[in-house]
């Protein structure tokens, strides 16, 4: 007999304790929100690096938010859908 386990997503406080001296922020790039970790250096300056920790506080079994839905919808119905197809045709896209 199998039993189902309770899934407890990681919370922002889990990441704060794992990465002290930094915080996750989002930078807008071409209408897309890009996650970066802002690290406070010993001289008081900050350094931003790409944050690949993924979405926080979501049950992945229920699915993640469709953040790129508007971007994808704008390409449906065209004969070229992927970035590679656009590039091969010399089309520059956001």
N, C-alpha and C positions, 0 to 999 in steps of 0.2 A: 504494500500500500504506500502511495506517495502522499506527502503532505505539502501544502503550499506554504511558502515562507512569506512573511511580511516584509515588504520592501520599504525601507526608510531612506528617502533621497538625502544626499548630502546638503547641508544648509550653508548659507554664507558664513556662519560662525565657524563651521568646520574648516573652511578655506582660510579664514582669518587666523586660526591657530596654526594651520599648516604652513602658511606663508606670512609670518610676522613682518611688519615693516613695509607691507605692500597692500594694494587694494585693486580690485577689478573695476575697470572703467570701460566705457564704450566710446569709440571714435567713429563719427559718421564719414564714410567713404563711398561716394557715388550712390547715395541713397541706401547704403547697407551699413548696419551697425557692426563694427569690428571690435571684438573683445581684446583688450590689452591689460596687462598687469603693470600698474604704476608702482615702481619700487623707489623708496626713499633712500638716498645714499647718505653716507656718513657726513658729507659736506653740506647736506640740506637740499641738494638738487634732486630731481627725480629722473628716473630712466623708465621709458615705456618699452615693453617687450610684448610680443604676441602672446595671448593667453589661450592655450588649447585645452583648458579644463572642461570646456563644454557647458551646456546649460545647467543651471543649479536650481534645485527645488522642484524639479519636474519628475513625475513617474514615467520613466521611459517606456514602460509597458503600455501606458495609455497614449503614447505618442508625444512628440515634441511639437511646439508651436510652429505653424507654417509661416515662418518669417519671410521666406522668399516667394510666397504665393503671388504677390502683385508683379514681381519681376518675371516670373514664369508665365503668368497669364498674358503679359504683353507680347510674348513670343508665340503663343498658340495660334494656329491658323496660318502661320507663314510656312514657306517651304524649307526655311532654315530655322532650326530651333537651338542647336548647341553653339557654344562659343567657337568651337573648332570649325563648324560649317560657315559661320560668319567670317572668320579669319581667312578661310580658304577663298572666299569670294571677295576679300578685300574690304569687308564692311566693318567699320569701327563702331563698337557698341559700348554702352556704359558698363 
